[in-house]
Amino acid sequence: MLRPIQTFRFPIRIQRMVTTWSPLTTAFNTRPEKRINFTKNEVGLFGIPELTSHEGFYVLKEKAIFKTDDLIEEATSPKRRRKMVMIFDELSDTLCKVADLSEFIRLAHPATNYCSAAEDACITISGIVEKLNTHKKLFNSLKSVVDNGDKLETTDVDKHVARLFLFDFEQSGIHLEEEARQRVVFLNDCILQLGQRFMAGAVNPRQISRSILPAAVLPFFPSDGENILVSGLYADSANSKARESAYRLFLYPDTDQERLLSELLKCRHELATVCGFPTYAHRALKASTVETPEMVDLFLDALSEQLSPRAAKDFFIMQKMKTAECGHYVPLASWDTPYYTSCLKRKYLQATTSEFSPYFSIGACMEGLNLLMHGLFGINLKNVEMEPGESWCHDIYKLAVLHETEGLLGYIYCDLFERQGKPNQDCHFTIQGGKVLPDGSFQNPIVVVMLNLTQPRWSGPTLLTPSMVDNLFHEMGHAMHSMLARTEYQHVTGTRCSTDFAEVPSVLMEYFANDPRVIRSFAKHFQTQEPMPEEMLQRLCTSKHLFASSETQLQVFYSALDQVYHGDHGLHGENTTATLRRVQEKYYGLPYVENTAWQLRFSHLVGYGAKYYSYLISRTIASWIWQTYFERDPFSRTQGEKYRRGCLAYGGGIPSRLLVSNFLGREINPTNLTSSLINEIDACNDRLKHMDDLFC
């Protein structure tokens, strides 16, 4: 019964797409099917011959071990004929090619045998790195070159990269006396274990006996025998009592989490002081764009002062919304802000986000990226068919990044669709970094962009919500940074730069994704190809800026708390919740909620220790670049070339503070950083000045 229907619909749909959509749109809007290979030999994952089977990971790691030994011997030989930094970069490249590939396959491959083999390779490479970190002769060879200069002529880039390698060495305490070095090893292990346990506890649901809760609260939460389970904040619930109950219960202080976080912070502080830094923040921020925690504090204070009256206006509007909803005055609280932000966006959009989705098929969005890349850089994204065995799943796409005069710049593998066992996060993986090879040719980068979109149905392509479009552009920003950073050394290629600069190109791509001129170029209905109605498009773009002041103020608060925990302010003998209260009073416009401990659910304290501010700095710099170069014309080839040659091309090969200040022609200081973001917020608020009238 179904066969005639499929036969009838299938050629019509394909014919329409082939004749009217671009080849790139057609490829991504066509349901990926598993192809049976009858004739060709498999080429191995990513075209690596050894990986036609999972056993190839053993071969790869053995080759890496032998090559590592040869490079160590070369680096420590008095007859060395290459620059020290070149040898170290080749050593890094040798290990990264196996480690980065293995880490990705461990997370993404659907076959257990591949995951296990990749994990074993990760462990082996980690062991090699640990041995290198204690190799005194290798360290001394590098340190001598950094301190006294190489016997071969070196450039400023050579010296910068060599210093980065030396700092990586010193992270393990190799430069310390043996007792202190052993203490560093011990503390690093403690920090790893405490962090893992804290992150696990941060997501655990709260289990509470039904008997101790008011009867009015019980219907909001699922039951587990005589207990109820609270697994989140219920931030989108229209019931204010449900939001409040979830907030108070889920964030109720937890003794074990408090102990883990306190111990983690103490271990980090001791690690920093043993290594010669005043605080952990000083250690974490070395070689960053802002360079010192003092600079971060000045930036956060300056931004906080400017945001305070603007955020107060946001809270005033939310308060009016809550009063209108409740029928009487009830104070606005922390559990309300996500809900009323979401409410206002829905009212402003005059539609659900799913009503925008038909204009954002995955193929249309990829074509939008292609049009943007071509306009800015003269680049085309071309979907290329993979060889048998090249991909880890049948629904992967491979993009060749082709420049109109320079040819192939690299490959982007697009792993876009959800599947069982796949990490539920949007991210970018470097499989192979770009670098200049000994023969003068260039090792092109290979990266993976991973999203978790729903699988396309037989009747049509995958459709994205506006937030998914933002995420796609963000991750492709990372990928294009990797493609366009034509660095001499892979250690500093693309996103291998300071944390507070690595996000700049990806955040900047969100500005393009929010610009009506860019969206207009590709947002077309997947069935009719009709462009998104202009009024609908304008509502969408404007809605993304609602309550920008209060949302930014919240990020300032998070960043300041992270700095205080890891800075010289310390905990002053108080627990982490007392510190939270103190910081919130200074940096956030809503009061602390008694008997809650939000920080004990804040897992970013582990991964971003002392670097959470990076989101704000990256956004500030991206906003600055947007206003300076692209706000007037987001497709400008002239400005795109300036951005590529003056910013992206260097990766981490130049200190990021120097790179940004040179590119923007102004000093990186709190005043300049703050002004760009405040200018953006004020411009957005001007466009939204009538929104208050909607709720009077």
C-alpha positions in Angstrom: 0.0 0.0 0.0 2.8 2.4 0.9 5.0 1.7 -2.1 2.9 3.5 -4.8 2.7 6.6 -2.6 6.4 6.7 -2.0 7.1 6.1 -5.7 4.7 8.9 -6.6 5.9 11.5 -4.2 9.6 10.8 -4.3 10.5 11.9 -7.9 8.3 15.0 -7.6 10.0 16.2 -4.5 13.5 15.5 -5.8 12.7 17.0 -9.2 11.5 20.2 -7.6 14.5 20.5 -5.4 17.0 19.8 -8.1 15.6 22.3 -10.5 15.1 25.1 -8.0 17.4 24.7 -5.0 21.2 25.0 -5.1 23.2 21.7 -5.1 24.3 22.4 -1.5 20.7 23.0 -0.3 19.5 19.9 -2.1 22.2 17.8 -0.5 21.4 18.8 3.0 17.7 18.8 2.5 17.8 15.2 1.1 17.4 12.5 3.7 20.8 10.8 4.1 20.6 7.1 3.3 22.9 4.2 4.2 24.8 3.2 1.0 25.8 -0.4 0.4 29.4 -0.8 -0.9 29.8 -3.6 -3.4 33.0 -2.7 -5.3 35.3 -0.2 -3.5 37.7 -0.9 -0.7 37.2 1.0 2.5 39.5 4.0 3.0 39.2 4.2 6.8 37.8 6.8 9.1 38.6 10.3 7.8 40.5 8.6 5.0 43.1 7.2 7.4 44.1 3.8 6.0 44.8 2.3 9.4 41.3 2.9 10.6 39.5 0.5 8.3 39.0 -1.4 11.5 39.0 -0.5 15.2 42.4 -2.3 15.6 44.0 0.5 13.6 44.1 2.7 16.7 46.7 0.3 18.1 48.8 1.0 14.9 48.3 4.7 15.2 49.4 5.0 18.8 52.5 2.7 18.2 53.6 5.0 15.3 53.1 8.0 17.5 55.2 6.5 20.2 58.1 5.7 17.8 58.0 9.2 16.2 57.8 10.8 19.7 61.0 9.1 20.7 62.8 10.3 17.5 61.6 13.9 18.1 62.8 13.8 21.7 66.2 12.6 20.6 66.3 15.4 18.0 65.3 18.1 20.4 67.9 17.1 23.0 70.7 16.5 20.5 73.7 19.0 20.4 73.6 18.4 16.6 70.1 19.7 16.2 69.6 21.3 12.8 66.0 22.6 13.1 64.5 25.3 15.2 63.5 24.0 18.6 59.9 25.3 18.2 59.6 23.4 14.9 60.5 20.1 16.6 58.2 20.8 19.5 55.3 21.6 17.1 55.9 18.4 15.2 55.9 16.5 18.5 52.6 18.2 19.5 51.1 17.5 16.0 52.1 13.8 16.3 50.4 13.4 19.6 47.4 15.6 18.8 46.6 13.8 15.6 46.0 10.6 17.6 44.6 12.2 20.8 42.1 14.5 19.1 40.9 11.9 16.6 40.6 9.3 19.4 38.7 11.6 21.7 36.2 12.4 19.0 35.7 8.8 18.0 35.4 7.8 21.7 32.5 10.2 22.0 30.8 9.9 18.6 31.2 6.5 17.1 28.1 4.3 17.4 30.1 1.0 17.5 31.4 -0.1 20.9 34.6 -1.7 19.6 35.6 1.6 18.0 34.8 3.6 21.1 36.8 1.2 23.3 39.8 1.2 21.0 39.7 5.0 20.8 39.5 5.3 24.5 42.5 3.0 24.9 44.4 5.2 22.5 43.4 8.3 24.5 44.8 6.7 27.7 48.0 5.7 25.9 48.6 9.2 24.6 47.8 10.7 28.0 50.4 8.5 29.5 53.0 9.7 26.9 52.2 13.3 27.7 52.6 12.6 31.4 56.1 11.2 30.7 57.0 14.2 28.6 55.9 16.5 31.4 58.5 15.0 33.6 61.3 14.8 31.0 63.9 17.1 32.5 66.3 17.0 29.6 63.6 17.9 27.1 62.3 20.7 29.3 65.8 22.1 29.8 66.5 22.1 26.1 63.4 24.2 25.5 64.0 26.5 28.5 67.5 27.2 27.3 66.2 28.3 23.9 63.4 30.5 25.5 65.8 32.1 28.0 68.9 32.5 25.8 67.6 32.3 22.2 67.9 29.5 19.6 71.1 28.9 17.8 69.0 29.2 14.6 67.4 32.4 13.5 63.9 32.8 15.0 60.9 35.1 14.4 58.6 36.8 17.0 56.0 34.1 16.2 58.7 31.4 16.9 59.5 33.0 20.3 55.8 33.4 21.2 55.0 29.7 20.4 58.1 28.5 22.2 57.0 30.4 25.3 53.6 28.8 25.1 55.2 25.3 25.0 57.3 26.2 28.0 54.3 27.4 30.0 52.5 24.1 29.1 55.5 22.3 30.5 55.5 24.3 33.7 51.8 23.6 34.3 53.0 20.2 35.6 55.5 21.7 37.9 58.6 20.3 36.1 60.5 23.5 36.9 60.1 23.0 40.6 62.0 21.1 43.2 61.0 17.5 43.4 58.9 17.8 46.6 57.0 20.7 45.1 56.6 19.0 41.8 55.2 15.9 43.4 52.7 18.2 45.3 51.6 19.7 41.9 51.0 16.2 40.5 49.0 15.3 43.6 47.0 18.5 43.5 46.2 18.1 39.8 44.9 14.6 40.5 42.8 15.9 43.4 41.4 18.7 41.3 40.4 16.3 38.5 38.6 13.9 40.9 36.9 16.7 42.9 35.8 18.3 39.7 34.3 15.1 38.3 32.4 14.4 41.5 31.1 18.0 41.7 29.9 18.0 38.1 28.0 14.7 38.8 26.4 16.1 41.9 25.4 19.3 40.1 22.9 17.5 37.9 21.6 15.0 40.4 17.9 15.4 41.0 16.8 16.4 44.5 14.9 13.7 46.3 12.6 14.9 49.1 10.2 13.1 51.4 6.5 13.9 50.5 5.7 14.2 54.2 7.8 17.4 54.8 6.4 19.3 51.9 3.2 21.4 51.8 0.4 19.6 50.0 0.1 22.4 47.4 3.6 21.8 46.2 3.3 18.0 45.6 1.4 18.0 42.3 4.2 19.9 40.5 6.7 17.1 40.7 6.9 13.4 39.9 6.8 10.9 42.7 9.2 8.1 43.6 7.5 6.1 46.3 7.3 8.3 49.4 9.5 10.9 47.8 9.2 13.5 45.1 11.9 14.2 42.5 13.0 17.7 41.5 15.3 17.6 38.5 15.4 21.2 37.4 14.2 24.8 37.8 10.9 24.6 35.9 11.9 28.0 34.5 9.3 27.8 31.7 6.3 26.9 33.9 3.4 29.3 33.8 2.7 28.5 37.4 4.6 30.9 39.6 4.3 28.5 42.6 5.8 25.7 40.6 8.7 27.9 39.6 9.3 29.1 43.1 9.1 25.6 44.6 11.4 24.1 42.0 13.9 26.9 42.6 13.9 26.6 46.4 14.0 22.8 46.4 16.5 22.1 43.5 18.9 24.8 44.8 18.6 23.9 48.5 22.2 23.8 50.0 23.9 20.4 49.8 26.6 19.6 52.3 28.5 17.2 50.0 28.5 19.6 47.1 29.6 22.4 49.4 32.5 20.3 50.6 33.5 19.3 47.1 33.5 22.9 45.8 35.4 24.2 48.8 38.0 21.6 48.5 38.3 22.1 44.8 38.9 25.9 45.3 41.4 25.2 48.0 43.4 22.8 45.9 43.4 25.2 43.0 44.6 28.0 45.1 47.4 25.8 46.6 48.4 24.6 43.1 48.7 28.2 41.9 50.8 29.3 44.9 53.1 26.2 44.6 53.7 27.2 41.0 54.5 30.8 41.9 51.2 32.6 41.2 49.4 34.8 43.7 46.1 33.1 42.9 44.6 30.5 40.6 43.0 33.2 38.5 46.5 34.6 37.8 47.6 31.2 36.7 44.5 30.6 34.5 44.7 34.0 32.8 48.3 34.0 31.8 48.6 34.4 28.0 44.9 35.4 27.8 43.5 38.5 26.0 43.0 40.3 29.3 46.2 38.8 30.8 45.4 39.5 34.5 42.5 39.1 36.9 42.9 42.7 37.9 41.9 43.6 34.3 38.9 41.3 34.5 37.8 43.0 37.7 38.1 46.4 36.2 36.1 45.3 33.2 33.4 43.7 35.2 33.1 46.7 37.5 32.9 49.1 34.6 30.3 47.0 32.8 28.3 46.5 36.0 28.1 50.2 36.7 26.8 50.9 33.1 24.4 48.0 33.2 22.7 48.6 36.5 20.2 51.3 35.5 19.5 49.5 32.2 18.9 46.2 33.9 16.6 47.9 36.4 14.4 48.9 33.5 14.2 45.3 32.3 13.2 44.2 35.8 10.6 47.0 36.0 8.9 45.6 32.9 9.0 42.1 34.2 7.6 43.3 37.5 4.7 44.9 35.7 4.1 41.6 33.8 4.1 39.6 37.0 1.7 42.1 38.7 -0.7 41.9 35.8 -0.5 38.1 35.7 -1.0 37.7 39.5 -3.7 40.4 39.8 -1.7 42.1 42.6 1.9 43.0 43.5 4.2 40.1 44.1 7.9 40.9 44.1 9.9 39.8 41.1 12.3 37.0 42.0 15.2 35.1 40.4 12.9 32.2 39.4 10.8 34.6 37.3 13.2 36.1 34.9 13.6 33.2 32.4 9.8 32.8 32.3 9.0 36.5 31.7 11.8 36.8 29.2 10.3 33.9 27.3 6.8 35.3 27.6 7.8 38.7 26.2 9.6 37.0 23.3 6.6 35.0 22.4 4.3 38.0 22.5 6.8 40.1 20.5 7.2 37.3 17.9 3.4 36.9 17.7 4.2 33.3 16.9 5.9 30.2 18.4 9.5 29.6 17.3 8.3 26.5 15.4 6.3 28.8 13.1 9.6 30.2 11.8 11.1 26.7 11.2 9.7 26.1 7.7 11.9 29.0 6.5 15.0 27.4 8.2 15.5 24.0 6.5 19.0 22.7 7.2 19.7 23.0 3.5 18.6 26.6 3.3 20.7 27.4 6.4 23.8 25.8 4.9 23.2 27.8 1.7 23.0 30.9 3.8 26.4 30.1 5.3 27.8 29.4 1.8 26.5 32.8 0.5 28.0 34.6 3.5 31.4 32.8 3.2 31.5 33.6 -0.5 30.6 37.2 0.1 33.1 37.8 2.8 36.0 35.6 1.8 35.5 34.3 -1.8 34.9 30.8 -0.3 32.5 28.1 -1.5 31.3 25.2 0.7 30.9 22.1 -1.5 29.3 18.9 -0.4 31.5 16.0 -1.5 30.7 12.3 -1.5 32.7 10.3 0.9 34.5 7.1 0.2 33.4 3.8 1.8 34.5 3.7 5.5 35.4 7.3 5.7 32.6 8.3 8.1 31.5 6.9 11.4 27.8 7.0 10.6 25.8 7.0 7.4 24.2 10.5 8.0 27.4 12.5 8.0 28.1 15.2 5.4 31.5 16.3 4.2 32.2 19.9 3.1 35.2 20.9 1.1 36.1 24.5 1.8 37.2 25.9 -1.5 38.7 29.4 -2.1 38.3 30.9 -5.5 42.0 31.4 -6.1 43.7 29.4 -3.3 41.9 26.1 -3.8 41.2 23.7 -1.1 41.5 25.1 2.5 40.3 22.0 4.4 37.4 19.8 5.2 34.4 20.1 7.6 32.6 17.0 8.5 29.0 17.7 9.6 27.6 15.4 12.2 24.2 17.1 12.6 21.6 14.6 13.6 20.8 13.1 17.0 21.4 9.4 17.6 21.5 7.1 20.6 24.7 7.5 22.6 25.8 10.7 20.9 26.8 13.6 23.2 23.8 15.9 23.6 25.7 19.1 22.9 26.7 21.3 20.0 30.4 21.5 19.5 33.4 21.7 17.2 36.2 19.2 17.1 39.6 19.6 15.6 40.7 16.3 14.0 43.8 17.7 12.3 45.3 21.2 12.8 46.7 23.3 9.9 50.4 23.9 9.8 53.3 24.4 7.4 55.0 21.0 6.6 58.8 20.6 6.3 58.5 20.6 2.5 56.8 24.0 2.5 53.3 22.6 1.7 50.4 23.2 4.1 48.7 20.5 6.1 45.0 21.4 5.6 42.8 21.3 8.7 40.1 18.7 9.3 37.3 19.5 11.7 33.9 18.2 12.8 30.8 20.3 13.5 28.5 18.4 15.8 24.8 19.3 16.4 21.8 17.3 17.7 19.1 18.1 15.2 16.1 15.8 14.7 16.5 13.3 11.8 14.7 14.4 8.6 11.4 12.7 7.8 10.7 11.0 4.5 8.2 13.8 3.7 10.7 16.7 4.2 14.0 18.0 5.5 15.0 18.8 9.0 13.7 22.2 10.1 15.6 24.4 12.6 14.2 26.8 15.2 15.8 30.3 15.4 18.0 29.3 18.3 19.2 26.2 16.4 20.2 28.5 13.5 22.2 30.6 16.0 23.9 27.4 17.2 24.7 26.3 13.7 26.3 29.6 12.8 28.2 29.6 16.1 29.8 26.2 15.5 30.5 27.0 11.9 32.3 30.1 13.1 34.7 27.8 15.0 35.1 25.7 11.9 35.9 28.6 9.6 38.4 29.9 12.2 40.1 26.6 11.8 39.9 26.8 8.0 41.2 30.4 7.7 44.0 30.3 10.3 46.9 29.6 8.0 49.5 29.4 10.8 53.0 28.0 10.6 52.4 25.9 13.7 49.5 23.6 14.5 49.9 24.3 18.2 48.4 27.8 17.6 46.1 27.0 14.6 42.5 28.2 14.6 40.7 27.8 17.9 44.0 26.8 19.6 44.3 30.2 21.2 43.4 31.8 24.5 39.9 30.9 25.8 38.7 34.5 25.8 39.6 34.9 22.2 38.6 31.4 20.8 34.9 32.3 21.1 35.2 35.6 19.3 34.8 34.3 15.7 31.9 32.0 16.7 30.1 34.7 18.7 30.6 37.1 15.7 28.9 34.6 13.5 25.8 35.0 15.7 25.7 38.7 14.8 25.5 37.7 11.1 22.8 35.1 12.0 20.7 37.9 13.7 21.0 40.4 10.9 17.9 40.8 8.7 20.0 41.3 5.5 21.8 37.9 6.1 18.6 36.0 7.1 16.8 37.5 4.1 19.4 35.9 1.8 18.4 32.3 2.7 15.3 32.1 4.8 12.9 30.5 2.3 10.0 28.1 2.9 11.2 24.6 2.4 8.1 23.7 0.2 7.3 26.9 -1.7 10.6 28.7 -1.6 8.7 31.8 -0.7 11.0 34.2 1.4 10.1 34.8 5.0 7.7 37.7 5.1 9.5 40.9 5.9 7.4 41.8 8.9 7.9 38.3 10.3 11.7 38.6 9.7 11.9 42.0 11.5 10.0 40.6 14.5 12.3 37.7 14.8 15.5 39.8 14.7 14.2 42.4 17.1 13.0 39.7 19.6 16.5 38.4 20.0 17.5 41.6 21.9 14.8 41.6 24.5 16.0 42.1 28.1 19.6 42.2 26.8 20.7 44.4 29.8 19.4 42.0 32.5 20.7 38.9 30.8 24.1 40.5 30.4 24.0 41.6 34.1 23.5 38.0 35.0 26.6 37.0 33.0 28.5 39.7 34.8 27.4 38.3 38.2 28.4 34.7 37.2 31.8 36.0 35.9 32.4 38.0 39.1 31.6 35.1 41.3 34.0 32.8 39.4 36.7 35.5 39.8 36.1 35.9 43.5 36.2 32.1 44.1 39.5 31.8 42.3 41.0 35.2 43.3 42.8 36.9 46.1 39.4 37.8 47.7 39.1 34.1 48.5 36.4 32.8 50.7 37.4 34.8 53.8 36.7 31.8 55.9 33.1 31.7 54.8 31.3 29.0 52.9 30.7 29.4 49.2 27.1 30.4 49.7 28.0 33.4 51.9 30.4 34.4 49.1 27.6 34.1 46.6 25.4 36.3 48.6 28.1 39.0 48.9 28.8 39.0 45.2 25.2 38.9 44.2 24.5 42.0 46.3 27.1 43.9 44.3 26.6 42.7 40.8 23.0 41.6 40.3 19.7 43.5 40.5 17.6 40.8 42.2 18.2 39.7 45.8 19.7 36.4 47.0 17.0 33.8 47.9 17.5 32.6 51.4 18.5 28.9 51.9 19.5 28.4 48.2 22.9 27.6 46.8 22.8 28.2 43.1 26.6 27.8 42.8 26.4 24.2 43.8 24.6 23.5 40.5 27.0 25.6 38.4 29.1 23.0 36.7 31.0 25.6 34.6 33.1 26.3 37.7 34.9 23.1 36.9 35.6 23.5 33.2 35.9 27.3 33.2 37.7 27.9 36.5 38.6 31.6 36.6 37.7 31.9 32.9 33.9 32.2 32.9 34.4 35.9 32.1 35.5 34.7 28.6 32.0 34.7 27.3 31.6 38.4 28.1 35.0 39.4 26.7 34.4 37.4 23.5 31.0 38.9 23.1 32.4 42.4 23.7 35.2 41.9 21.2 32.8 40.4 18.6 30.4 43.3 19.1 33.3 45.7 18.6 34.4 43.9 15.4 30.8 43.9 14.1 30.2 47.6 14.7 33.6 48.5 13.2 33.6 46.3 10.1 30.3 44.6 9.3 27.3 46.6 10.7 27.2 48.7 7.5 27.4 45.8 5.1 27.5 42.2 6.4 28.6 40.8 3.0 31.5 43.2 2.4 34.4 41.4 0.7 36.7 44.3 1.5 35.9 44.1 5.2 35.9 40.3 5.1 39.4 40.2 3.7 40.6 42.6 6.4 39.0 40.4 9.1 40.6 37.3 7.6 44.1 38.7 7.1 44.1 40.8 10.2 42.5 38.5 12.7 41.5 34.9 11.7 44.7 34.1 9.8 46.9 34.2 13.0 45.0 31.8 15.2 47.0 31.9 18.4 50.2 32.7 16.7 50.2 36.3 18.1 49.3 37.2 21.7 45.5 37.7 21.5 45.6 41.1 23.3 48.1 42.4 20.7 46.1 40.8 17.9 42.8 42.4 18.9 44.3 45.8 19.7 46.1 45.9 16.3 43.1 44.8 14.4 40.7 47.2 16.0 43.2 50.1 16.3 42.5 50.8 19.9 43.8 49.6 23.2 42.2 46.7 25.0 41.1 48.4 28.3 37.9 48.3 30.4 36.5 51.6 28.9 36.8 50.5 25.3 35.5 47.0 26.0 32.5 48.3 27.9 31.6 51.0 25.4 31.2 48.6 22.5 28.8 46.4 24.4 26.8 49.2 26.0 26.5 50.9 22.5 25.0 47.7 21.2 22.6 47.3 24.1 21.5 50.9 23.8 20.9 50.6 20.0 18.8 47.5 20.6 16.8 49.2 23.4 16.1 52.1 21.0 14.5 49.7 18.6 12.5 48.2 21.5 11.5 51.5 23.2 7.8 50.8 22.6 7.7 47.3 24.1 6.8 48.7 27.5 3.5 50.0 26.1 2.5 46.4 25.3 2.0 45.6 29.0 0.8 48.9 30.5 
